[in-house]
Amino acid sequence: MKSLILLSVGVVLGFAAAHLYNKTPEGQRLFGEIDGSVKSFRAAVVDGYKTREAELRHTTDPTTEG
């Protein structure tokens, strides 16, 4: 139980520190870069998922040849 409380306190303090850091120009730049990286990664995962789904649909569709 003690470790759960310490974890919760750490998470709250981390969010508070990130919020304060985000108010600075350096923090806004850093979080903007992180946001851009996450969006790029997400787009790559979605693209890969859709591509693989299309490949699987093509191989299981009895109306396609090949």
PyMOL CGO cylinders between C-alpha atoms (Angstrom):
from pymol import cmd
from pymol.cgo import CYLINDER

trace = [
    CYLINDER, 0.00, 0.00, 0.00, 2.86, 2.34, 0.80, 0.3, 1, 1, 1, 1, 1, 1,
    CYLINDER, 2.86, 2.34, 0.80, 4.41, 1.86, -2.63, 0.3, 1, 1, 1, 1, 1, 1,
    CYLINDER, 4.41, 1.86, -2.63, 1.08, 2.63, -4.32, 0.3, 1, 1, 1, 1, 1, 1,
    CYLINDER, 1.08, 2.63, -4.32, 0.84, 5.90, -2.41, 0.3, 1, 1, 1, 1, 1, 1,
    CYLINDER, 0.84, 5.90, -2.41, 4.42, 6.80, -3.31, 0.3, 1, 1, 1, 1, 1, 1,
    CYLINDER, 4.42, 6.80, -3.31, 3.74, 6.00, -6.95, 0.3, 1, 1, 1, 1, 1, 1,
    CYLINDER, 3.74, 6.00, -6.95, 0.63, 8.20, -6.93, 0.3, 1, 1, 1, 1, 1, 1,
    CYLINDER, 0.63, 8.20, -6.93, 2.52, 11.08, -5.31, 0.3, 1, 1, 1, 1, 1, 1,
    CYLINDER, 2.52, 11.08, -5.31, 5.30, 10.72, -7.88, 0.3, 1, 1, 1, 1, 1, 1,
    CYLINDER, 5.30, 10.72, -7.88, 2.84, 10.80, -10.77, 0.3, 1, 1, 1, 1, 1, 1,
    CYLINDER, 2.84, 10.80, -10.77, 1.11, 13.90, -9.39, 0.3, 1, 1, 1, 1, 1, 1,
    CYLINDER, 1.11, 13.90, -9.39, 4.43, 15.68, -8.82, 0.3, 1, 1, 1, 1, 1, 1,
    CYLINDER, 4.43, 15.68, -8.82, 5.57, 14.72, -12.31, 0.3, 1, 1, 1, 1, 1, 1,
    CYLINDER, 5.57, 14.72, -12.31, 2.44, 16.16, -13.89, 0.3, 1, 1, 1, 1, 1, 1,
    CYLINDER, 2.44, 16.16, -13.89, 2.78, 19.33, -11.82, 0.3, 1, 1, 1, 1, 1, 1,
    CYLINDER, 2.78, 19.33, -11.82, 6.43, 19.75, -12.85, 0.3, 1, 1, 1, 1, 1, 1,
    CYLINDER, 6.43, 19.75, -12.85, 5.58, 19.14, -16.52, 0.3, 1, 1, 1, 1, 1, 1,
    CYLINDER, 5.58, 19.14, -16.52, 2.77, 21.68, -16.34, 0.3, 1, 1, 1, 1, 1, 1,
    CYLINDER, 2.77, 21.68, -16.34, 5.09, 24.32, -14.89, 0.3, 1, 1, 1, 1, 1, 1,
    CYLINDER, 5.09, 24.32, -14.89, 7.84, 23.50, -17.42, 0.3, 1, 1, 1, 1, 1, 1,
    CYLINDER, 7.84, 23.50, -17.42, 5.33, 23.76, -20.27, 0.3, 1, 1, 1, 1, 1, 1,
    CYLINDER, 5.33, 23.76, -20.27, 4.75, 27.41, -19.33, 0.3, 1, 1, 1, 1, 1, 1,
    CYLINDER, 4.75, 27.41, -19.33, 8.32, 28.27, -20.36, 0.3, 1, 1, 1, 1, 1, 1,
    CYLINDER, 8.32, 28.27, -20.36, 9.36, 28.79, -24.01, 0.3, 1, 1, 1, 1, 1, 1,
    CYLINDER, 9.36, 28.79, -24.01, 11.83, 25.89, -23.75, 0.3, 1, 1, 1, 1, 1, 1,
    CYLINDER, 11.83, 25.89, -23.75, 9.14, 23.64, -22.33, 0.3, 1, 1, 1, 1, 1, 1,
    CYLINDER, 9.14, 23.64, -22.33, 6.69, 24.54, -25.06, 0.3, 1, 1, 1, 1, 1, 1,
    CYLINDER, 6.69, 24.54, -25.06, 9.32, 23.78, -27.69, 0.3, 1, 1, 1, 1, 1, 1,
    CYLINDER, 9.32, 23.78, -27.69, 10.21, 20.45, -26.06, 0.3, 1, 1, 1, 1, 1, 1,
    CYLINDER, 10.21, 20.45, -26.06, 6.61, 19.33, -25.68, 0.3, 1, 1, 1, 1, 1, 1,
    CYLINDER, 6.61, 19.33, -25.68, 5.88, 20.49, -29.22, 0.3, 1, 1, 1, 1, 1, 1,
    CYLINDER, 5.88, 20.49, -29.22, 8.71, 18.30, -30.53, 0.3, 1, 1, 1, 1, 1, 1,
    CYLINDER, 8.71, 18.30, -30.53, 7.49, 15.36, -28.46, 0.3, 1, 1, 1, 1, 1, 1,
    CYLINDER, 7.49, 15.36, -28.46, 3.94, 15.89, -29.73, 0.3, 1, 1, 1, 1, 1, 1,
    CYLINDER, 3.94, 15.89, -29.73, 5.18, 15.96, -33.33, 0.3, 1, 1, 1, 1, 1, 1,
    CYLINDER, 5.18, 15.96, -33.33, 7.16, 12.78, -32.82, 0.3, 1, 1, 1, 1, 1, 1,
    CYLINDER, 7.16, 12.78, -32.82, 4.20, 10.99, -31.26, 0.3, 1, 1, 1, 1, 1, 1,
    CYLINDER, 4.20, 10.99, -31.26, 1.91, 12.08, -34.10, 0.3, 1, 1, 1, 1, 1, 1,
    CYLINDER, 1.91, 12.08, -34.10, 4.44, 10.89, -36.66, 0.3, 1, 1, 1, 1, 1, 1,
    CYLINDER, 4.44, 10.89, -36.66, 4.81, 7.53, -34.92, 0.3, 1, 1, 1, 1, 1, 1,
    CYLINDER, 4.81, 7.53, -34.92, 1.04, 7.16, -34.64, 0.3, 1, 1, 1, 1, 1, 1,
    CYLINDER, 1.04, 7.16, -34.64, 0.60, 7.91, -38.35, 0.3, 1, 1, 1, 1, 1, 1,
    CYLINDER, 0.60, 7.91, -38.35, 3.23, 5.30, -39.24, 0.3, 1, 1, 1, 1, 1, 1,
    CYLINDER, 3.23, 5.30, -39.24, 1.53, 2.67, -37.07, 0.3, 1, 1, 1, 1, 1, 1,
    CYLINDER, 1.53, 2.67, -37.07, -1.89, 3.42, -38.57, 0.3, 1, 1, 1, 1, 1, 1,
    CYLINDER, -1.89, 3.42, -38.57, -0.46, 3.31, -42.10, 0.3, 1, 1, 1, 1, 1, 1,
    CYLINDER, -0.46, 3.31, -42.10, 1.25, -0.01, -41.41, 0.3, 1, 1, 1, 1, 1, 1,
    CYLINDER, 1.25, -0.01, -41.41, -1.91, -1.44, -39.88, 0.3, 1, 1, 1, 1, 1, 1,
    CYLINDER, -1.91, -1.44, -39.88, -4.03, -0.39, -42.86, 0.3, 1, 1, 1, 1, 1, 1,
    CYLINDER, -4.03, -0.39, -42.86, -1.48, -1.72, -45.33, 0.3, 1, 1, 1, 1, 1, 1,
    CYLINDER, -1.48, -1.72, -45.33, -1.30, -5.08, -43.57, 0.3, 1, 1, 1, 1, 1, 1,
    CYLINDER, -1.30, -5.08, -43.57, -5.08, -5.25, -43.30, 0.3, 1, 1, 1, 1, 1, 1,
    CYLINDER, -5.08, -5.25, -43.30, -5.38, -4.62, -47.06, 0.3, 1, 1, 1, 1, 1, 1,
    CYLINDER, -5.38, -4.62, -47.06, -2.81, -7.37, -47.73, 0.3, 1, 1, 1, 1, 1, 1,
    CYLINDER, -2.81, -7.37, -47.73, -4.73, -9.84, -45.60, 0.3, 1, 1, 1, 1, 1, 1,
    CYLINDER, -4.73, -9.84, -45.60, -8.04, -8.91, -47.21, 0.3, 1, 1, 1, 1, 1, 1,
    CYLINDER, -8.04, -8.91, -47.21, -6.49, -9.40, -50.64, 0.3, 1, 1, 1, 1, 1, 1,
    CYLINDER, -6.49, -9.40, -50.64, -5.16, -12.87, -49.80, 0.3, 1, 1, 1, 1, 1, 1,
    CYLINDER, -5.16, -12.87, -49.80, -8.42, -14.06, -48.21, 0.3, 1, 1, 1, 1, 1, 1,
    CYLINDER, -8.42, -14.06, -48.21, -10.81, -12.55, -50.77, 0.3, 1, 1, 1, 1, 1, 1,
    CYLINDER, -10.81, -12.55, -50.77, -11.94, -15.39, -53.09, 0.3, 1, 1, 1, 1, 1, 1,
    CYLINDER, -11.94, -15.39, -53.09, -12.81, -12.92, -55.89, 0.3, 1, 1, 1, 1, 1, 1,
    CYLINDER, -12.81, -12.92, -55.89, -9.15, -11.86, -56.34, 0.3, 1, 1, 1, 1, 1, 1,
    CYLINDER, -9.15, -11.86, -56.34, -6.63, -13.77, -58.34, 0.3, 1, 1, 1, 1, 1, 1,
    CYLINDER, -6.63, -13.77, -58.34, -3.07, -14.29, -57.28, 0.3, 1, 1, 1, 1, 1, 1,
]
cmd.load_cgo(trace, "trace")
